[in-house]
Structure formats: structure tokens, C-alpha cells
Amino acid sequence: MSHGAKKHDTVDGLTSGEAFAAAERNAVYRAIATRRDVRGEFLPDPICEEALSRMLTAAHQAPSVGLSQPWDFILIRDKETRARIARIFADANAEAAIRFPADRQAQYRSLKLQGILSAPLNICVTSDPKRGGPVVLGATHMTDTDLFSTVCAIQNLWLAARAEGIGVGWVSILHEDRVKAVLDIPDRLRLVGYLCVGHVSGFHERPELEKRGWRERDDLALHLHQERWTAPKPASE
Ligand SMILES: Cc1cc2nc3c(=O)[nH]c(=O)nc-3n(C[C@H](O)[C@H](O)[C@H](O)COP(=O)(O)O)c2cc1C
């Protein structure tokens, strides 16, 4: 930016590199910190269409490898379709429970892990690895990058939803092939996220899995490394 340019002028298509004003910055961090995975607090109220459109636009503004935009969003409102997905979840969830150690299975079964029928809208998010053509800039060596891009889109949607006062719950305890069959999703596409979306009675203050004693959020320090990856210190140190 030239020295004479005003704060919000654009020069050569560049906007200012200055930080957001404090209130705007705080709003971004507030959406991040208060976003929750919602399962049991959905209200049946129809979703505000303008808010939904803003959320989907936010998702579509996500970064994507080679600008390939590999995502598609299938909006599912039909109750019978959602009931079919709920049955797929029930089967997968029963299989999931027995994979945990015996002393955790009862607790696992007590957790509510989806709101497929109670949320008025479900969004199935898929990823097309061929969307960018046979060779995609940036995906030549790390071949999962279309999936990473689609996850970025989901996170944008999740944060935008929080700012709109709309809850999102991600359901991954599903048989991908069965969901794809129900929703006519072509073979080459991957199912990345199955989201339950709706207005809520409230957001949990902290992750529900923490509140229900399943697992705690770690200190950031445990996940930080300097210069190279280092093994975690044993608990006794
Ligand atoms: C890829 C992914 C898959 C998830 N799948 C499920 C799921 O099947 N059921 C569920 O209840 N929560 C699911 N979650 C939500 C996580 O459990 C949740 O994000 C985590 O416990 C932290 O809570 P918070 O999102 O409220 O901060 C999933 C989250 C991600 C990112």
C-alpha cells in the first residue's frame, strides 16, 4: 500500500493488510471459541433462508487446492430420507459401541451423537477429487488435498452458522456406501461430512464430550513443537 493511501483503499487489487478493528476481531474469535457440535438442542423451527444462504456462501469461499472447489452440498429436508440416514447411523453406532473397551461401552451408548431427525435440515458435503481436472495444481503429491479443502468449507459453514445462531452437528458414524446410495452420490465422490443443521435452544459452553466425561481438551502446549516434532514427555516428568 502506498503511504498516501487511505486505510480501506485498494491498490492493484490488494486490500489493506491491517488487522481488523478490535470488535471485528473479537467477533471472529468468539465464533471460533463458542462454536459447538450440536446434537440434542435442535429446534424444529425452519431455518432462516437468508442465513442459510450466507452460510453456504461462506463455505464456498473456503480455500481449495488449485482452486478446485471439490465440494458439493446436498440439502436434505425430506423426513423419509433423513429417517433412512438415521437407520444407517443406528447400524453403524451399534457396531461402533463394541469397538471400545468393555468398561466404556455403556458410557458410549449413553452419548447422543447425532440430530439427524431433530434438526430440520441435513447437509451432506461431498468431495470430488477430479473436480479440478486430471492434474490439479497442489494435489500432484498430496492426493488427499481435495478432502482437506472440503473440510475447510465445512469449517467455514460451521463458524458462519455459529455467528447466525444456528447449530451444526457433524455425523461421521455412517456407512459411506449406504449414504451414497440413498443420496444418488456418484462413486467417484467421497462423503466428507454429514451435517445436522438448525436453530437451537442453546449452545453448550464447552464440548459436550468434555461435559459428559468422555475426553478433555488438551493444553495447547502439548501440541506445540519447536523446529521439529518431539515425542510427548512421560507424565512423571
Ligand atoms: C470429522 C469430525 C467428525 C465428527 N463426527 C461426530 C459424530 O459422528 N458424532 C458426534 O456426536 N460428533 C461428531 N463430531 C464432533 C466432535 O465430537 C466435536 O467436534 C468434539 O467433541 C469437540 O466438541 P465441539 O465441536 O463442541 O467443540 C465430529 C467432528 C469432526 C471434526
The ligand as an ORCA input file, in Angstrom:
! r2SCAN-3c Opt
* xyz 0 1
  C     -14.571    -35.002     11.317
  C     -15.496    -34.930     12.502
  C     -16.410    -35.939     12.708
  C     -17.263    -35.905     13.814
  N     -18.206    -36.888     13.981
  C     -19.068    -36.823     15.000
  C     -20.114    -37.794     15.156
  O     -20.275    -38.720     14.366
  N     -20.951    -37.655     16.192
  C     -20.813    -36.658     17.118
  O     -21.606    -36.580     18.051
  N     -19.861    -35.710     16.990
  C     -19.001    -35.763     15.947
  N     -18.047    -34.790     15.794
  C     -17.990    -33.676     16.749
  C     -16.879    -33.836     17.760
  O     -17.195    -34.839     18.692
  C     -16.681    -32.489     18.459
  O     -16.236    -31.570     17.500
  C     -15.706    -32.537     19.614
  O     -16.190    -33.357     20.623
  C     -15.439    -31.151     20.187
  O     -16.639    -30.539     20.561
  P     -17.103    -29.152     19.957
  O     -17.160    -29.305     18.444
  O     -18.445    -28.872     20.538
  O     -16.091    -28.127     20.333
  C     -17.185    -34.820     14.713
  C     -16.270    -33.793     14.481
  C     -15.439    -33.837     13.390
  C     -14.475    -32.703     13.160
*
